[in-house]
């Protein structure tokens, strides 16, 4: 099965956007490395905006860490 989210996109065109319940952290999913996000080590390329990096920082993040701590807003 082809990965429909396999190309890297800009933050404005993120495939998904997740946010912590208090709104202080936001994850912009810019690329998914696999089709099945339920795999143990599934990861995304994300721009992460937080109180520590208000302009955002780009890097790989485990999907489970996002889903366990955030709510999907897009």
N, C-alpha and C positions, 0 to 999 in steps of 0.2 A: 504494500500500500504506500502510495506516495505521500510525503509529508506536506500538507498545504501551508504549514507555518515554518518551512525550512529556510526561507530567505530572510536575511536581516533587513529590517525596516527601520524607519526613523521613530523617535519617541512619539511624535504626533500621530503616526500610523500604527502604533503598537497593537499586537494581536489581542492582548488582554491587559487590563489594568487592575491591580489589586491594591487595597489600602488597609492599614491597621485600623482597628476600631476607633482609636482616638485621632486618626488622620495624620499622625506625625510621620508615618512611613508610607511610601508609595512605590510599587514595583511596576514598571512598564515592560511587559514581555515583548522583546524585539525579535526573538527567534526561539523556536522550539527544536531541540536536537533529535527528538523522537516523536512518534505519533501517539504512543501510549504514555500519558502523564502519570499513570498509577504505578509504574515501575519504581523499584526501590531507589535507584540512583538517577531518576529522570532529572534533567536540568534544562534551564532556560537561560538565554542571554537577556539580561535585564538592565535597564537604567533604574537605579534605586535612589530615591530622594528621601533623606532622613534629617533629623536635627543635627547630625554630625557632618553631613554633606548636603547642604541645602540646594546646591546647583545640580546634584546628582552625580552618580558614579556608575560606570558600566562594567559588568562582569557576569560570570556564570553563577547561577544560584540553583540550589536543589529545589525542585517543585514542592516537595513536602514541607520545607521550611516556610514557604510562602503560604500555601494552603492552610497550614496549621495556625498561622498567625495573622491572617488577613481575610478580607471580604472582597469578592470580585465586584468591581464597579463598572467594568466595561468588558 
